[in-house]
Amino acid sequence: METITFEQLPQAVTRLHEKLDHIEQLLREANDHSPKTDELLTIAQAAEFLNLSTPTIYGKVSRNEIPVNKQGKRLYFYKSELAEWIKSGRKKTVTEIAQEADEYLANRKKGNR
């Protein structure tokens, strides 16, 4: 390790600061690429996440309407699965329906030629 004089101190601090910035950037990139574990929710947490009552969740589980994991008598839910379940119930807009109809008719006309 080299000895730093008082006159060299500002440059040394600058180099140190640059190295710290580089290390922070590497750590952020490593965190972005690491696999994230999916959050596991209890029935009460799932009800809160979905803004539904616990009895409503039990009803949906019994009718197999909602993705669930069961271990013994306990029910567990993955947050990502619940989010996907919510997204799957999305209704299309009138514009989206019209666009799909136009695409269908255009493809149908191509097939008849």
OpenMM code with the backbone's topology and positions (N, CA, C; nanometers):
from openmm import Vec3, app, unit

residues = "MET GLU THR ILE THR PHE GLU GLN LEU PRO GLN ALA VAL THR ARG LEU HIS GLU LYS LEU ASP HIS ILE GLU GLN LEU LEU ARG GLU ALA ASN ASP HIS SER PRO LYS THR ASP GLU LEU LEU THR ILE ALA GLN ALA ALA GLU PHE LEU ASN LEU SER THR PRO THR ILE TYR GLY LYS VAL SER ARG ASN GLU ILE PRO VAL ASN LYS GLN GLY LYS ARG LEU TYR PHE TYR LYS SER GLU LEU ALA GLU TRP ILE LYS SER GLY ARG LYS LYS THR VAL THR GLU ILE ALA GLN GLU ALA ASP GLU TYR LEU ALA ASN ARG LYS LYS GLY ASN ARG".split()
positions = [
    Vec3(0.0848, -0.1174, 0.0000),
    Vec3(0.0000, 0.0000, 0.0000),
    Vec3(0.0889, 0.1232, 0.0000),
    Vec3(0.0575, 0.2142, -0.0907),
    Vec3(0.1411, 0.3331, -0.1026),
    Vec3(0.1052, 0.4373, 0.0026),
    Vec3(0.2026, 0.5165, 0.0409),
    Vec3(0.1809, 0.6252, 0.1362),
    Vec3(0.1330, 0.7471, 0.0599),
    Vec3(0.0290, 0.8111, 0.1100),
    Vec3(-0.0307, 0.9266, 0.0438),
    Vec3(0.0110, 1.0516, 0.1210),
    Vec3(0.0599, 1.1482, 0.0488),
    Vec3(0.0974, 1.2749, 0.1126),
    Vec3(-0.0255, 1.3637, 0.1226),
    Vec3(-0.0121, 1.4702, 0.1982),
    Vec3(-0.1231, 1.5632, 0.2174),
    Vec3(-0.1651, 1.6257, 0.0841),
    Vec3(-0.0694, 1.6532, -0.0021),
    Vec3(-0.0995, 1.7132, -0.1321),
    Vec3(-0.1739, 1.6145, -0.2234),
    Vec3(-0.1505, 1.4846, -0.2056),
    Vec3(-0.2139, 1.3833, -0.2893),
    Vec3(-0.3521, 1.3416, -0.2375),
    Vec3(-0.3865, 1.3885, -0.1208),
    Vec3(-0.5115, 1.3474, -0.0564),
    Vec3(-0.6359, 1.3746, -0.1422),
    Vec3(-0.6546, 1.4917, -0.2026),
    Vec3(-0.7758, 1.5130, -0.2846),
    Vec3(-0.7883, 1.4144, -0.4006),
    Vec3(-0.6767, 1.3847, -0.4687),
    Vec3(-0.6819, 1.2900, -0.5792),
    Vec3(-0.7131, 1.1487, -0.5282),
    Vec3(-0.6570, 1.1130, -0.4122),
    Vec3(-0.6817, 0.9807, -0.3555),
    Vec3(-0.8277, 0.9646, -0.3169),
    Vec3(-0.8856, 1.0684, -0.2595),
    Vec3(-1.0269, 1.0634, -0.2215),
    Vec3(-1.1141, 1.0516, -0.3470),
    Vec3(-1.0761, 1.1230, -0.4524),
    Vec3(-1.1508, 1.1147, -0.5783),
    Vec3(-1.1467, 0.9733, -0.6352),
    Vec3(-1.0261, 0.9128, -0.6375),
    Vec3(-1.0135, 0.7751, -0.6862),
    Vec3(-1.0957, 0.6790, -0.6009),
    Vec3(-1.0908, 0.6978, -0.4696),
    Vec3(-1.1670, 0.6123, -0.3781),
    Vec3(-1.3164, 0.6250, -0.4046),
    Vec3(-1.3609, 0.7490, -0.4255),
    Vec3(-1.5029, 0.7727, -0.4534),
    Vec3(-1.5443, 0.7053, -0.5848),
    Vec3(-1.4602, 0.7124, -0.6872),
    Vec3(-1.4898, 0.6480, -0.8158),
    Vec3(-1.4986, 0.4962, -0.8004),
    Vec3(-1.4071, 0.4413, -0.7218),
    Vec3(-1.4091, 0.2970, -0.6994),
    Vec3(-1.5351, 0.2547, -0.6242),
    Vec3(-1.5766, 0.3332, -0.5262),
    Vec3(-1.7000, 0.3020, -0.4531),
    Vec3(-1.8219, 0.3077, -0.5451),
    Vec3(-1.8262, 0.4086, -0.6317),
    Vec3(-1.9370, 0.4178, -0.7286),
    Vec3(-1.9406, 0.2948, -0.8178),
    Vec3(-1.8237, 0.2500, -0.8608),
    Vec3(-1.8161, 0.1317, -0.9458),
    Vec3(-1.8640, 0.0062, -0.8709),
    Vec3(-1.8247, -0.0081, -0.7469),
    Vec3(-1.8686, -0.1227, -0.6652),
    Vec3(-2.0199, -0.1190, -0.6454),
    Vec3(-2.0751, -0.0009, -0.6185),
    Vec3(-2.2208, 0.0120, -0.6034),
    Vec3(-2.2930, -0.0290, -0.7310),
    Vec3(-2.2394, 0.0134, -0.8446),
    Vec3(-2.3008, -0.0222, -0.9727),
    Vec3(-2.2974, -0.1732, -0.9943),
    Vec3(-2.1860, -0.2355, -0.9633),
    Vec3(-2.1756, -0.3807, -0.9778),
    Vec3(-2.2736, -0.4531, -0.8864),
    Vec3(-2.2887, -0.4050, -0.7643),
    Vec3(-2.3828, -0.4677, -0.6708),
    Vec3(-2.5264, -0.4529, -0.7184),
    Vec3(-2.5612, -0.3361, -0.7727),
    Vec3(-2.6978, -0.3170, -0.8246),
    Vec3(-2.7246, -0.4122, -0.9407),
    Vec3(-2.6275, -0.4247, -1.0304),
    Vec3(-2.6441, -0.5159, -1.1444),
    Vec3(-2.6560, -0.6603, -1.0978),
    Vec3(-2.5796, -0.6976, -0.9956),
    Vec3(-2.5875, -0.8341, -0.9433),
    Vec3(-2.7247, -0.8595, -0.8822),
    Vec3(-2.7805, -0.7609, -0.8131),
    Vec3(-2.9133, -0.7765, -0.7529),
    Vec3(-3.0211, -0.7857, -0.8594),
    Vec3(-3.0058, -0.7117, -0.9689),
    Vec3(-3.1050, -0.7155, -1.0764),
    Vec3(-3.1081, -0.8508, -1.1459),
    Vec3(-2.9947, -0.9202, -1.1500),
    Vec3(-2.9873, -1.0487, -1.2191),
    Vec3(-3.0137, -1.1676, -1.1280),
    Vec3(-3.0197, -1.1459, -0.9985),
    Vec3(-3.0412, -1.2585, -0.9076),
    Vec3(-3.1882, -1.2992, -0.9101),
    Vec3(-3.2155, -1.4289, -0.9044),
    Vec3(-3.3551, -1.4726, -0.9048),
    Vec3(-3.4232, -1.4305, -0.7751),
    Vec3(-3.5397, -1.3723, -0.7898),
    Vec3(-3.6131, -1.3266, -0.6721),
    Vec3(-3.7109, -1.4357, -0.6312),
    Vec3(-3.7116, -1.4643, -0.5027),
    Vec3(-3.8055, -1.5641, -0.4548),
    Vec3(-3.9440, -1.5019, -0.4488),
    Vec3(-4.0419, -1.5790, -0.4859),
    Vec3(-4.1789, -1.5323, -0.4862),
    Vec3(-4.2307, -1.5290, -0.3433),
    Vec3(-4.3015, -1.4245, -0.3110),
    Vec3(-4.3527, -1.4082, -0.1756),
    Vec3(-4.4703, -1.5023, -0.1518),
    Vec3(-4.4632, -1.5758, -0.0417),
    Vec3(-4.5680, -1.6695, -0.0036),
    Vec3(-4.6612, -1.6000, 0.0952),
    Vec3(-4.7920, -1.6087, 0.0706),
    Vec3(-4.8916, -1.5404, 0.1537),
    Vec3(-4.9824, -1.6402, 0.2240),
    Vec3(-5.0227, -1.6045, 0.3439),
    Vec3(-5.1254, -1.6812, 0.4144),
    Vec3(-5.2609, -1.6384, 0.3598),
    Vec3(-5.3661, -1.7035, 0.4047),
    Vec3(-5.4987, -1.6677, 0.3546),
    Vec3(-5.5373, -1.5253, 0.3956),
    Vec3(-5.4987, -1.4847, 0.5151),
    Vec3(-5.5294, -1.3481, 0.5591),
    Vec3(-5.4533, -1.2461, 0.4743),
    Vec3(-5.3274, -1.2749, 0.4448),
    Vec3(-5.2486, -1.1839, 0.3616),
    Vec3(-5.3014, -1.1809, 0.2187),
    Vec3(-5.3433, -1.2959, 0.1682),
    Vec3(-5.4001, -1.3016, 0.0334),
    Vec3(-5.5300, -1.2219, 0.0268),
    Vec3(-5.6116, -1.2347, 0.1298),
    Vec3(-5.7378, -1.1595, 0.1344),
    Vec3(-5.7097, -1.0092, 0.1351),
    Vec3(-5.6085, -0.9696, 0.2109),
    Vec3(-5.5724, -0.8271, 0.2154),
    Vec3(-5.5185, -0.7817, 0.0805),
    Vec3(-5.4325, -0.8634, 0.0194),
    Vec3(-5.3743, -0.8295, -0.1104),
    Vec3(-5.4830, -0.8140, -0.2169),
    Vec3(-5.5819, -0.9031, -0.2153),
    Vec3(-5.6892, -0.9008, -0.3149),
    Vec3(-5.8045, -0.8089, -0.2763),
    Vec3(-5.7982, -0.7570, -0.1546),
    Vec3(-5.9056, -0.6722, -0.1020),
    Vec3(-6.0391, -0.7474, -0.1003),
    Vec3(-6.0319, -0.8725, -0.0549),
    Vec3(-6.1497, -0.9586, -0.0398),
    Vec3(-6.1542, -1.0084, 0.1040),
    Vec3(-6.2693, -1.0553, 0.1464),
    Vec3(-6.2795, -1.1111, 0.2810),
    Vec3(-6.2239, -1.2537, 0.2817),
    Vec3(-6.1851, -1.2991, 0.3983),
    Vec3(-6.1329, -1.4353, 0.4123),
    Vec3(-6.2369, -1.5394, 0.3710),
    Vec3(-6.3652, -1.5269, 0.4130),
    Vec3(-6.4647, -1.6249, 0.3665),
    Vec3(-6.4799, -1.6277, 0.2137),
    Vec3(-6.4644, -1.5125, 0.1483),
    Vec3(-6.4711, -1.5095, 0.0022),
    Vec3(-6.3559, -1.5879, -0.0574),
    Vec3(-6.2375, -1.5755, 0.0014),
    Vec3(-6.1213, -1.6504, -0.0461),
    Vec3(-6.1467, -1.8002, -0.0292),
    Vec3(-6.1977, -1.8403, 0.0881),
    Vec3(-6.2283, -1.9821, 0.1097),
    Vec3(-6.3269, -2.0337, 0.0052),
    Vec3(-6.4284, -1.9528, -0.0275),
    Vec3(-6.5263, -1.9924, -0.1291),
    Vec3(-6.4624, -2.0104, -0.2651),
    Vec3(-6.3744, -1.9195, -0.3036),
    Vec3(-6.3061, -1.9294, -0.4325),
    Vec3(-6.2135, -2.0508, -0.4357),
    Vec3(-6.1512, -2.0819, -0.3226),
    Vec3(-6.0647, -2.2000, -0.3154),
    Vec3(-6.1483, -2.3263, -0.3330),
    Vec3(-6.2626, -2.3326, -0.2666),
    Vec3(-6.3454, -2.4535, -0.2745),
    Vec3(-6.4030, -2.4747, -0.4144),
    Vec3(-6.4215, -2.3641, -0.4897),
    Vec3(-6.4727, -2.3739, -0.6268),
    Vec3(-6.3589, -2.3786, -0.7297),
    Vec3(-6.2354, -2.3915, -0.6810),
    Vec3(-6.1162, -2.3954, -0.7679),
    Vec3(-6.1084, -2.2755, -0.8610),
    Vec3(-6.1440, -2.1586, -0.8112),
    Vec3(-6.1410, -2.0368, -0.8916),
    Vec3(-6.0112, -1.9590, -0.8750),
    Vec3(-5.9324, -1.9941, -0.7758),
    Vec3(-5.8150, -1.9157, -0.7424),
    Vec3(-5.6959, -2.0096, -0.7232),
    Vec3(-5.5762, -1.9720, -0.7680),
    Vec3(-5.4600, -2.0600, -0.7500),
    Vec3(-5.4189, -2.0670, -0.6030),
    Vec3(-5.4035, -2.1889, -0.5532),
    Vec3(-5.3755, -2.2087, -0.4117),
    Vec3(-5.2808, -2.3271, -0.3936),
    Vec3(-5.2067, -2.3249, -0.2845),
    Vec3(-5.1221, -2.4376, -0.2448),
    Vec3(-5.1677, -2.4794, -0.1065),
    Vec3(-5.1831, -2.6086, -0.0856),
    Vec3(-5.2314, -2.6574, 0.0419),
    Vec3(-5.1272, -2.7485, 0.1042),
    Vec3(-5.0947, -2.7220, 0.2287),
    Vec3(-5.0038, -2.8053, 0.3057),
    Vec3(-5.0746, -2.8399, 0.4358),
    Vec3(-5.1165, -2.9636, 0.4463),
    Vec3(-5.1968, -3.0019, 0.5629),
    Vec3(-5.3306, -2.9316, 0.5561),
    Vec3(-5.3650, -2.8613, 0.6632),
    Vec3(-5.4903, -2.7861, 0.6654),
    Vec3(-5.4707, -2.6395, 0.6303),
    Vec3(-5.3489, -2.6019, 0.5998),
    Vec3(-5.3175, -2.4608, 0.5726),
    Vec3(-5.3168, -2.4318, 0.4230),
    Vec3(-5.3618, -2.3114, 0.3889),
    Vec3(-5.3631, -2.2651, 0.2505),
    Vec3(-5.2570, -2.1571, 0.2338),
    Vec3(-5.1836, -2.1665, 0.1251),
    Vec3(-5.0807, -2.0676, 0.0946),
    Vec3(-5.0988, -2.0203, -0.0493),
    Vec3(-5.0621, -1.8967, -0.0731),
    Vec3(-5.0789, -1.8351, -0.2038),
    Vec3(-4.9488, -1.7657, -0.2426),
    Vec3(-4.9095, -1.7797, -0.3693),
    Vec3(-4.7959, -1.7046, -0.4206),
    Vec3(-4.8480, -1.5714, -0.4733),
    Vec3(-4.7825, -1.4656, -0.4327),
    Vec3(-4.8262, -1.3323, -0.4711),
    Vec3(-4.8286, -1.3158, -0.6234),
    Vec3(-4.7272, -1.3691, -0.6918),
    Vec3(-4.7212, -1.3565, -0.8377),
    Vec3(-4.8364, -1.4316, -0.9046),
    Vec3(-4.8739, -1.5481, -0.8491),
    Vec3(-4.9860, -1.6243, -0.9058),
    Vec3(-5.1171, -1.5485, -0.8876),
    Vec3(-5.1330, -1.4831, -0.7726),
    Vec3(-5.2543, -1.4046, -0.7501),
    Vec3(-5.2597, -1.2860, -0.8460),
    Vec3(-5.1459, -1.2225, -0.8687),
    Vec3(-5.1422, -1.1098, -0.9619),
    Vec3(-5.1765, -1.1568, -1.1032),
    Vec3(-5.1230, -1.2718, -1.1445),
    Vec3(-5.1556, -1.3273, -1.2763),
    Vec3(-5.3036, -1.3641, -1.2851),
    Vec3(-5.3581, -1.4179, -1.1768),
    Vec3(-5.4996, -1.4539, -1.1735),
    Vec3(-5.5863, -1.3293, -1.1935),
    Vec3(-5.5468, -1.2199, -1.1298),
    Vec3(-5.6213, -1.0949, -1.1466),
    Vec3(-5.6120, -1.0483, -1.2910),
    Vec3(-5.4914, -1.0553, -1.3488),
    Vec3(-5.4720, -1.0103, -1.4869),
    Vec3(-5.5513, -1.0957, -1.5856),
    Vec3(-5.5689, -1.2234, -1.5561),
    Vec3(-5.6396, -1.3122, -1.6483),
    Vec3(-5.7875, -1.2761, -1.6598),
    Vec3(-5.8399, -1.2032, -1.5645),
    Vec3(-5.9803, -1.1638, -1.5691),
    Vec3(-6.0026, -1.0304, -1.6360),
    Vec3(-5.9000, -0.9776, -1.7013),
    Vec3(-5.9099, -0.8464, -1.7643),
    Vec3(-6.0087, -0.8502, -1.8799),
    Vec3(-6.0950, -0.7499, -1.8842),
    Vec3(-6.1918, -0.7361, -1.9930),
    Vec3(-6.1308, -0.6505, -2.1028),
    Vec3(-6.1547, -0.6898, -2.2267),
    Vec3(-6.1017, -0.6143, -2.3391),
    Vec3(-6.1847, -0.4894, -2.3624),
    Vec3(-6.1178, -0.3854, -2.4123),
    Vec3(-6.1885, -0.2622, -2.4449),
    Vec3(-6.2586, -0.2792, -2.5787),
    Vec3(-6.3495, -0.1886, -2.6083),
    Vec3(-6.4218, -0.1921, -2.7351),
    Vec3(-6.3227, -0.1782, -2.8504),
    Vec3(-6.2224, -0.0948, -2.8333),
    Vec3(-6.1209, -0.0755, -2.9370),
    Vec3(-6.0439, -0.2044, -2.9624),
    Vec3(-6.0063, -0.2755, -2.8563),
    Vec3(-5.9333, -0.4017, -2.8715),
    Vec3(-6.0193, -0.5062, -2.9422),
    Vec3(-6.1457, -0.5131, -2.9067),
    Vec3(-6.2372, -0.6086, -2.9707),
    Vec3(-6.2530, -0.5757, -3.1187),
    Vec3(-6.2682, -0.4470, -3.1502),
    Vec3(-6.2829, -0.4055, -3.2904),
    Vec3(-6.1556, -0.4369, -3.3687),
    Vec3(-6.0407, -0.4148, -3.3080),
    Vec3(-5.9136, -0.4439, -3.3750),
    Vec3(-5.9007, -0.5940, -3.4024),
    Vec3(-5.9380, -0.6773, -3.3064),
    Vec3(-5.9329, -0.8223, -3.3266),
    Vec3(-6.0289, -0.8655, -3.4379),
    Vec3(-6.1469, -0.8038, -3.4413),
    Vec3(-6.2438, -0.8366, -3.5461),
    Vec3(-6.1897, -0.7982, -3.6835),
    Vec3(-6.1269, -0.6804, -3.6925),
    Vec3(-6.0686, -0.6373, -3.8201),
    Vec3(-5.9577, -0.7321, -3.8644),
    Vec3(-5.8728, -0.7734, -3.7707),
    Vec3(-5.7643, -0.8666, -3.8023),
    Vec3(-5.8212, -1.0013, -3.8483),
    Vec3(-5.9255, -1.0476, -3.7807),
    Vec3(-5.9879, -1.1746, -3.8174),
    Vec3(-6.0440, -1.1679, -3.9589),
    Vec3(-6.1164, -1.0590, -3.9879),
    Vec3(-6.1756, -1.0435, -4.1209),
    Vec3(-6.0682, -1.0298, -4.2280),
    Vec3(-5.9594, -0.9591, -4.1978),
    Vec3(-5.8513, -0.9436, -4.2948),
    Vec3(-5.7858, -1.0785, -4.3225),
    Vec3(-5.7634, -1.1578, -4.2204),
    Vec3(-5.7036, -1.2909, -4.2392),
    Vec3(-5.7985, -1.3847, -4.3119),
    Vec3(-5.9261, -1.3700, -4.2874),
    Vec3(-6.0275, -1.4554, -4.3512),
    Vec3(-6.0347, -1.4262, -4.5010),
    Vec3(-6.0252, -1.2969, -4.5369),
    Vec3(-6.0283, -1.2592, -4.6780),
    Vec3(-5.9080, -1.3130, -4.7516),
    Vec3(-5.7912, -1.3128, -4.6859),
    Vec3(-5.6688, -1.3654, -4.7467),
    Vec3(-5.6823, -1.5142, -4.7742),
    Vec3(-5.7495, -1.5848, -4.6862),
    Vec3(-5.7663, -1.7295, -4.7004),
    Vec3(-5.8615, -1.7688, -4.8117),
    Vec3(-5.9571, -1.6837, -4.8466),
    Vec3(-6.0553, -1.7144, -4.9488),
    Vec3(-6.0026, -1.6921, -5.0898),
    Vec3(-5.8915, -1.6250, -5.1058),
    Vec3(-5.8375, -1.5950, -5.2399),
    Vec3(-5.7732, -1.7137, -5.3021),
] * unit.nanometer
topology = app.Topology()
chain = topology.addChain("A")
for resn in residues:
    res = topology.addResidue(resn, chain)
    for name in ("N", "CA", "C"):
        topology.addAtom(name, app.Element.getBySymbol(name[0]), res)
